[in-house]
Amino acid sequence: MRVVSKKKIIDYYAKNINAKVALEEWYKKVSKFSWENLNELKEDFPSTDYVGNNRVVFNIKGNDYRLIAIVIYVSHKLYIRWIGTHAEYDKIDVKNI
């Protein structure tokens, strides 16, 4: 997948250094795939949740962090919309972020 907006990852771990290794590993792993649908994505990331509106939630570093992305399977693009802690995630409207 082509990850659009890697800058969001870099900006996040610049302020949250404990997330750096896990986010970089996630980025490298996701970049190697070219999923055609949600089922294929879930084969590689079983704990991923589809929350509607083309949005998928990835658990990062166990469940310490969450990353919300819009996945466009046809063009093999993944747009990072939001990164935060699990506690921060519980306070947002996931479907509209």
C-alpha positions as CSV (number, residue, x, y, z in Angstrom):
1,M,0.0,0.0,0.0
2,R,1.1,3.5,-0.6
3,V,0.9,5.3,2.7
4,V,-0.1,8.9,2.2
5,S,0.8,11.4,4.9
6,K,3.8,9.6,6.5
7,K,4.5,13.1,7.9
8,K,1.7,12.5,10.4
9,I,3.6,9.5,11.8
10,I,6.9,11.5,12.1
11,D,5.1,14.4,13.7
12,Y,3.4,12.1,16.2
13,Y,6.5,10.3,17.3
14,A,8.5,13.5,17.5
15,K,6.2,14.3,20.4
16,N,5.6,10.8,21.6
17,I,9.0,9.0,21.4
18,N,7.7,5.8,22.9
19,A,5.6,5.3,19.8
20,K,8.5,5.7,17.3
21,V,9.6,2.1,16.9
22,A,6.1,0.7,16.7
23,L,4.9,3.3,14.2
24,E,8.0,2.8,12.0
25,E,7.5,-1.0,12.1
26,W,3.8,-0.5,11.2
27,Y,4.7,1.7,8.3
28,K,7.3,-0.7,6.8
29,K,4.9,-3.6,7.1
30,V,1.9,-1.8,5.6
31,S,4.0,-0.5,2.7
32,K,4.8,-4.1,1.6
33,F,1.1,-5.1,1.1
34,S,-1.4,-4.3,-1.7
35,W,-4.7,-5.4,-0.3
36,E,-7.7,-5.7,-2.5
37,N,-10.3,-5.7,0.3
38,L,-10.8,-5.6,4.0
39,N,-10.6,-9.4,4.3
40,E,-7.0,-9.4,2.9
41,L,-6.1,-6.5,5.3
42,K,-7.5,-8.5,8.3
43,E,-5.4,-11.5,7.3
44,D,-2.3,-9.4,8.0
45,F,-3.7,-7.3,10.8
46,P,-6.4,-9.4,12.5
47,S,-7.1,-6.9,15.3
48,T,-7.9,-4.1,12.8
49,D,-11.4,-2.7,13.0
50,Y,-13.5,-1.4,10.2
51,V,-15.5,1.6,11.5
52,G,-17.4,2.7,8.4
53,N,-16.8,5.4,5.9
54,N,-13.7,3.5,4.5
55,R,-12.0,4.0,7.9
56,V,-9.9,1.3,9.5
57,V,-8.4,1.4,13.0
58,F,-5.1,-0.2,13.6
59,N,-3.8,-1.1,17.1
60,I,-0.2,0.0,17.5
61,K,2.3,-1.3,20.1
62,G,-0.2,-3.8,21.4
63,N,-3.1,-1.5,22.2
64,D,-1.2,1.5,23.5
65,Y,-1.8,3.6,20.4
66,R,-4.4,3.7,17.7
67,L,-4.1,4.8,14.1
68,I,-7.1,5.6,11.9
69,A,-6.7,5.4,8.2
70,I,-8.8,5.6,5.1
71,V,-8.0,2.7,2.9
72,I,-8.7,2.9,-0.8
73,Y,-8.2,-0.6,-2.1
74,V,-8.6,0.1,-5.8
75,S,-5.6,2.5,-5.9
76,H,-3.7,0.7,-3.0
77,K,-3.5,3.9,-1.0
78,L,-3.8,4.3,2.8
79,Y,-4.4,7.8,4.1
80,I,-3.5,8.4,7.7
81,R,-6.2,10.4,9.4
82,W,-5.3,10.3,13.1
83,I,-2.9,8.8,15.6
84,G,-3.2,8.8,19.3
85,T,-3.4,6.9,22.5
86,H,-6.1,4.5,23.3
87,A,-7.5,6.9,25.9
88,E,-7.5,9.7,23.3
89,Y,-9.2,7.4,20.8
90,D,-12.1,6.8,23.2
91,K,-12.9,10.6,23.1
92,I,-13.2,11.1,19.3
93,D,-15.8,10.4,16.7
94,V,-14.0,7.8,14.7
95,K,-16.3,7.8,11.7
96,N,-15.8,11.4,11.0
97,I,-12.2,12.0,11.8
